[in-house]
Amino acid sequence: MKEVPKFYLGDVVQTKKKHPCGGDRWEIVRLGADIRIKCMECGRQVLLPRIKFEKSIKKILERGDS
């Protein structure tokens, strides 16, 4: 059985693809069925379905509140 990754508010994650501004570091600002992430370079926020978000993550760089 595949392990489901745990995410917390304030986590900083690295994505597989870069944002158009050139950044690939994102902070998680909302959790639920959809996850809102904020680009650490330009501050733009994006709302993604959880499944799409989990597929686009390369690794967790920093842990937020657990």
LONU-471909 format. One record per atom (N, C-alpha, C): residue number from 1; residue in three letters; atom name; x, y, z. Coordinates in nm, 2 decimals, always signed. Layout:
! LONU-471909
+-----+------+------+--------+--------+--------+
| pos | code | site |      X |      Y |      Z |
+-----+------+------+--------+--------+--------+
| NUM |  ALA |   CA |      X |      Y |      Z |
...
+-----+------+------+--------+--------+--------+
This chain:
! LONU-471909
+-----+------+------+--------+--------+--------+
| pos | code | site |      X |      Y |      Z |
+-----+------+------+--------+--------+--------+
|   1 |  MET |    N |  +0.08 |  -0.12 |  +0.00 |
|   1 |  MET |   CA |  +0.00 |  +0.00 |  +0.00 |
|   1 |  MET |    C |  +0.09 |  +0.13 |  +0.00 |
|   2 |  LYS |    N |  +0.05 |  +0.22 |  -0.08 |
|   2 |  LYS |   CA |  +0.13 |  +0.34 |  -0.10 |
|   2 |  LYS |    C |  +0.11 |  +0.44 |  +0.02 |
|   3 |  GLU |    N |  +0.22 |  +0.49 |  +0.07 |
|   3 |  GLU |   CA |  +0.22 |  +0.59 |  +0.19 |
|   3 |  GLU |    C |  +0.17 |  +0.72 |  +0.14 |
|   4 |  VAL |    N |  +0.07 |  +0.78 |  +0.21 |
|   4 |  VAL |   CA |  +0.02 |  +0.91 |  +0.18 |
|   4 |  VAL |    C |  +0.11 |  +1.01 |  +0.25 |
|   5 |  PRO |    N |  +0.17 |  +1.11 |  +0.17 |
|   5 |  PRO |   CA |  +0.25 |  +1.21 |  +0.24 |
|   5 |  PRO |    C |  +0.17 |  +1.30 |  +0.33 |
|   6 |  LYS |    N |  +0.23 |  +1.35 |  +0.44 |
|   6 |  LYS |   CA |  +0.16 |  +1.44 |  +0.53 |
|   6 |  LYS |    C |  +0.21 |  +1.58 |  +0.50 |
|   7 |  PHE |    N |  +0.12 |  +1.67 |  +0.48 |
|   7 |  PHE |   CA |  +0.16 |  +1.81 |  +0.46 |
|   7 |  PHE |    C |  +0.10 |  +1.90 |  +0.58 |
|   8 |  TYR |    N |  +0.18 |  +2.00 |  +0.61 |
|   8 |  TYR |   CA |  +0.13 |  +2.09 |  +0.72 |
|   8 |  TYR |    C |  +0.14 |  +2.24 |  +0.67 |
|   9 |  LEU |    N |  +0.06 |  +2.32 |  +0.73 |
|   9 |  LEU |   CA |  +0.06 |  +2.46 |  +0.70 |
|   9 |  LEU |    C |  +0.20 |  +2.52 |  +0.73 |
|  10 |  GLY |    N |  +0.26 |  +2.60 |  +0.63 |
|  10 |  GLY |   CA |  +0.39 |  +2.65 |  +0.65 |
|  10 |  GLY |    C |  +0.50 |  +2.57 |  +0.59 |
|  11 |  ASP |    N |  +0.47 |  +2.45 |  +0.54 |
|  11 |  ASP |   CA |  +0.57 |  +2.37 |  +0.48 |
|  11 |  ASP |    C |  +0.62 |  +2.44 |  +0.35 |
|  12 |  VAL |    N |  +0.75 |  +2.43 |  +0.32 |
|  12 |  VAL |   CA |  +0.81 |  +2.48 |  +0.20 |
|  12 |  VAL |    C |  +0.84 |  +2.36 |  +0.11 |
|  13 |  VAL |    N |  +0.79 |  +2.35 |  -0.01 |
|  13 |  VAL |   CA |  +0.81 |  +2.24 |  -0.09 |
|  13 |  VAL |    C |  +0.87 |  +2.28 |  -0.23 |
|  14 |  GLN |    N |  +0.94 |  +2.19 |  -0.29 |
|  14 |  GLN |   CA |  +1.00 |  +2.22 |  -0.42 |
|  14 |  GLN |    C |  +0.92 |  +2.14 |  -0.52 |
|  15 |  THR |    N |  +0.89 |  +2.21 |  -0.64 |
|  15 |  THR |   CA |  +0.81 |  +2.14 |  -0.74 |
|  15 |  THR |    C |  +0.89 |  +2.09 |  -0.85 |
|  16 |  LYS |    N |  +0.84 |  +2.00 |  -0.93 |
|  16 |  LYS |   CA |  +0.91 |  +1.94 |  -1.04 |
|  16 |  LYS |    C |  +0.94 |  +2.05 |  -1.15 |
|  17 |  LYS |    N |  +0.83 |  +2.13 |  -1.18 |
|  17 |  LYS |   CA |  +0.84 |  +2.23 |  -1.28 |
|  17 |  LYS |    C |  +0.86 |  +2.37 |  -1.21 |
|  18 |  LYS |    N |  +0.92 |  +2.46 |  -1.28 |
|  18 |  LYS |   CA |  +0.94 |  +2.60 |  -1.23 |
|  18 |  LYS |    C |  +0.82 |  +2.68 |  -1.26 |
|  19 |  HIS |    N |  +0.79 |  +2.78 |  -1.18 |
|  19 |  HIS |   CA |  +0.69 |  +2.88 |  -1.20 |
|  19 |  HIS |    C |  +0.74 |  +2.97 |  -1.31 |
|  20 |  PRO |    N |  +0.66 |  +3.04 |  -1.39 |
|  20 |  PRO |   CA |  +0.71 |  +3.13 |  -1.49 |
|  20 |  PRO |    C |  +0.80 |  +3.24 |  -1.44 |
|  21 |  CYS |    N |  +0.80 |  +3.28 |  -1.31 |
|  21 |  CYS |   CA |  +0.89 |  +3.38 |  -1.26 |
|  21 |  CYS |    C |  +1.03 |  +3.32 |  -1.23 |
|  22 |  GLY |    N |  +1.04 |  +3.18 |  -1.24 |
|  22 |  GLY |   CA |  +1.17 |  +3.12 |  -1.22 |
|  22 |  GLY |    C |  +1.18 |  +3.05 |  -1.09 |
|  23 |  GLY |    N |  +1.09 |  +3.06 |  -1.00 |
|  23 |  GLY |   CA |  +1.10 |  +3.00 |  -0.87 |
|  23 |  GLY |    C |  +1.04 |  +2.86 |  -0.87 |
|  24 |  ASP |    N |  +1.09 |  +2.77 |  -0.79 |
|  24 |  ASP |   CA |  +1.04 |  +2.64 |  -0.77 |
|  24 |  ASP |    C |  +1.01 |  +2.60 |  -0.62 |
|  25 |  ARG |    N |  +1.02 |  +2.71 |  -0.54 |
|  25 |  ARG |   CA |  +0.99 |  +2.69 |  -0.39 |
|  25 |  ARG |    C |  +0.86 |  +2.75 |  -0.36 |
|  26 |  TRP |    N |  +0.77 |  +2.67 |  -0.29 |
|  26 |  TRP |   CA |  +0.63 |  +2.72 |  -0.26 |
|  26 |  TRP |    C |  +0.61 |  +2.69 |  -0.11 |
|  27 |  GLU |    N |  +0.53 |  +2.78 |  -0.05 |
|  27 |  GLU |   CA |  +0.48 |  +2.76 |  +0.09 |
|  27 |  GLU |    C |  +0.34 |  +2.72 |  +0.09 |
|  28 |  ILE |    N |  +0.30 |  +2.62 |  +0.17 |
|  28 |  ILE |   CA |  +0.16 |  +2.58 |  +0.18 |
|  28 |  ILE |    C |  +0.09 |  +2.68 |  +0.27 |
|  29 |  VAL |    N |  -0.02 |  +2.74 |  +0.22 |
|  29 |  VAL |   CA |  -0.09 |  +2.84 |  +0.30 |
|  29 |  VAL |    C |  -0.23 |  +2.79 |  +0.33 |
|  30 |  ARG |    N |  -0.28 |  +2.69 |  +0.27 |
|  30 |  ARG |   CA |  -0.42 |  +2.63 |  +0.30 |
|  30 |  ARG |    C |  -0.42 |  +2.49 |  +0.27 |
|  31 |  LEU |    N |  -0.48 |  +2.41 |  +0.35 |
|  31 |  LEU |   CA |  -0.49 |  +2.26 |  +0.34 |
|  31 |  LEU |    C |  -0.64 |  +2.22 |  +0.33 |
|  32 |  GLY |    N |  -0.67 |  +2.12 |  +0.27 |
|  32 |  GLY |   CA |  -0.80 |  +2.06 |  +0.26 |
|  32 |  GLY |    C |  -0.81 |  +1.97 |  +0.13 |
|  33 |  ALA |    N |  -0.93 |  +1.96 |  +0.07 |
|  33 |  ALA |   CA |  -0.94 |  +1.89 |  -0.05 |
|  33 |  ALA |    C |  -0.86 |  +1.96 |  -0.16 |
|  34 |  ASP |    N |  -0.85 |  +2.09 |  -0.15 |
|  34 |  ASP |   CA |  -0.77 |  +2.17 |  -0.24 |
|  34 |  ASP |    C |  -0.65 |  +2.23 |  -0.15 |
|  35 |  ILE |    N |  -0.54 |  +2.25 |  -0.22 |
|  35 |  ILE |   CA |  -0.43 |  +2.31 |  -0.14 |
|  35 |  ILE |    C |  -0.38 |  +2.44 |  -0.21 |
|  36 |  ARG |    N |  -0.37 |  +2.54 |  -0.13 |
|  36 |  ARG |   CA |  -0.33 |  +2.67 |  -0.18 |
|  36 |  ARG |    C |  -0.18 |  +2.69 |  -0.15 |
|  37 |  ILE |    N |  -0.10 |  +2.72 |  -0.25 |
|  37 |  ILE |   CA |  +0.04 |  +2.74 |  -0.23 |
|  37 |  ILE |    C |  +0.08 |  +2.88 |  -0.28 |
|  38 |  LYS |    N |  +0.19 |  +2.93 |  -0.22 |
|  38 |  LYS |   CA |  +0.24 |  +3.07 |  -0.25 |
|  38 |  LYS |    C |  +0.38 |  +3.06 |  -0.30 |
|  39 |  CYS |    N |  +0.41 |  +3.12 |  -0.41 |
|  39 |  CYS |   CA |  +0.55 |  +3.12 |  -0.47 |
|  39 |  CYS |    C |  +0.63 |  +3.20 |  -0.38 |
|  40 |  MET |    N |  +0.75 |  +3.15 |  -0.34 |
|  40 |  MET |   CA |  +0.84 |  +3.22 |  -0.25 |
|  40 |  MET |    C |  +0.92 |  +3.33 |  -0.33 |
|  41 |  GLU |    N |  +0.92 |  +3.33 |  -0.46 |
|  41 |  GLU |   CA |  +0.99 |  +3.43 |  -0.54 |
|  41 |  GLU |    C |  +0.90 |  +3.55 |  -0.56 |
|  42 |  CYS |    N |  +0.78 |  +3.53 |  -0.62 |
|  42 |  CYS |   CA |  +0.70 |  +3.65 |  -0.66 |
|  42 |  CYS |    C |  +0.57 |  +3.67 |  -0.57 |
|  43 |  GLY |    N |  +0.54 |  +3.57 |  -0.49 |
|  43 |  GLY |   CA |  +0.42 |  +3.59 |  -0.40 |
|  43 |  GLY |    C |  +0.29 |  +3.54 |  -0.46 |
|  44 |  ARG |    N |  +0.29 |  +3.50 |  -0.58 |
|  44 |  ARG |   CA |  +0.16 |  +3.46 |  -0.65 |
|  44 |  ARG |    C |  +0.11 |  +3.33 |  -0.58 |
|  45 |  GLN |    N |  -0.03 |  +3.33 |  -0.56 |
|  45 |  GLN |   CA |  -0.09 |  +3.21 |  -0.49 |
|  45 |  GLN |    C |  -0.17 |  +3.13 |  -0.60 |
|  46 |  VAL |    N |  -0.16 |  +3.00 |  -0.58 |
|  46 |  VAL |   CA |  -0.23 |  +2.91 |  -0.67 |
|  46 |  VAL |    C |  -0.31 |  +2.80 |  -0.59 |
|  47 |  LEU |    N |  -0.43 |  +2.77 |  -0.63 |
|  47 |  LEU |   CA |  -0.51 |  +2.67 |  -0.57 |
|  47 |  LEU |    C |  -0.51 |  +2.55 |  -0.66 |
|  48 |  LEU |    N |  -0.47 |  +2.43 |  -0.60 |
|  48 |  LEU |   CA |  -0.46 |  +2.31 |  -0.68 |
|  48 |  LEU |    C |  -0.54 |  +2.20 |  -0.60 |
|  49 |  PRO |    N |  -0.60 |  +2.11 |  -0.68 |
|  49 |  PRO |   CA |  -0.66 |  +1.99 |  -0.62 |
|  49 |  PRO |    C |  -0.55 |  +1.91 |  -0.55 |
|  50 |  ARG |    N |  -0.57 |  +1.84 |  -0.44 |
|  50 |  ARG |   CA |  -0.47 |  +1.77 |  -0.36 |
|  50 |  ARG |    C |  -0.40 |  +1.67 |  -0.45 |
|  51 |  ILE |    N |  -0.47 |  +1.59 |  -0.53 |
|  51 |  ILE |   CA |  -0.40 |  +1.49 |  -0.61 |
|  51 |  ILE |    C |  -0.30 |  +1.55 |  -0.71 |
|  52 |  LYS |    N |  -0.34 |  +1.66 |  -0.78 |
|  52 |  LYS |   CA |  -0.25 |  +1.73 |  -0.87 |
|  52 |  LYS |    C |  -0.13 |  +1.78 |  -0.79 |
|  53 |  PHE |    N |  -0.15 |  +1.84 |  -0.68 |
|  53 |  PHE |   CA |  -0.04 |  +1.90 |  -0.59 |
|  53 |  PHE |    C |  +0.06 |  +1.79 |  -0.56 |
|  54 |  GLU |    N |  +0.01 |  +1.67 |  -0.51 |
|  54 |  GLU |   CA |  +0.09 |  +1.56 |  -0.46 |
|  54 |  GLU |    C |  +0.18 |  +1.51 |  -0.58 |
|  55 |  LYS |    N |  +0.13 |  +1.51 |  -0.70 |
|  55 |  LYS |   CA |  +0.20 |  +1.46 |  -0.82 |
|  55 |  LYS |    C |  +0.31 |  +1.56 |  -0.86 |
|  56 |  SER |    N |  +0.29 |  +1.69 |  -0.83 |
|  56 |  SER |   CA |  +0.38 |  +1.79 |  -0.87 |
|  56 |  SER |    C |  +0.50 |  +1.82 |  -0.78 |
|  57 |  ILE |    N |  +0.50 |  +1.76 |  -0.66 |
|  57 |  ILE |   CA |  +0.60 |  +1.79 |  -0.56 |
|  57 |  ILE |    C |  +0.72 |  +1.70 |  -0.58 |
|  58 |  LYS |    N |  +0.84 |  +1.76 |  -0.57 |
|  58 |  LYS |   CA |  +0.96 |  +1.69 |  -0.58 |
|  58 |  LYS |    C |  +1.01 |  +1.65 |  -0.44 |
|  59 |  LYS |    N |  +1.01 |  +1.75 |  -0.35 |
|  59 |  LYS |   CA |  +1.05 |  +1.72 |  -0.21 |
|  59 |  LYS |    C |  +1.01 |  +1.83 |  -0.12 |
|  60 |  ILE |    N |  +1.00 |  +1.80 |  +0.01 |
|  60 |  ILE |   CA |  +0.97 |  +1.89 |  +0.11 |
|  60 |  ILE |    C |  +1.10 |  +1.95 |  +0.16 |
|  61 |  LEU |    N |  +1.12 |  +2.08 |  +0.15 |
|  61 |  LEU |   CA |  +1.24 |  +2.15 |  +0.19 |
|  61 |  LEU |    C |  +1.24 |  +2.19 |  +0.34 |
|  62 |  GLU |    N |  +1.13 |  +2.24 |  +0.39 |
|  62 |  GLU |   CA |  +1.12 |  +2.28 |  +0.53 |
|  62 |  GLU |    C |  +0.99 |  +2.24 |  +0.58 |
|  63 |  ARG |    N |  +0.98 |  +2.21 |  +0.71 |
|  63 |  ARG |   CA |  +0.86 |  +2.17 |  +0.77 |
|  63 |  ARG |    C |  +0.80 |  +2.29 |  +0.84 |
|  64 |  GLY |    N |  +0.67 |  +2.30 |  +0.83 |
|  64 |  GLY |   CA |  +0.59 |  +2.41 |  +0.90 |
|  64 |  GLY |    C |  +0.55 |  +2.35 |  +1.04 |
|  65 |  ASP |    N |  +0.43 |  +2.40 |  +1.09 |
|  65 |  ASP |   CA |  +0.37 |  +2.35 |  +1.21 |
|  65 |  ASP |    C |  +0.32 |  +2.21 |  +1.19 |
|  66 |  SER |    N |  +0.35 |  +2.12 |  +1.29 |
|  66 |  SER |   CA |  +0.31 |  +1.99 |  +1.27 |
|  66 |  SER |    C |  +0.19 |  +1.95 |  +1.37 |
+-----+------+------+--------+--------+--------+
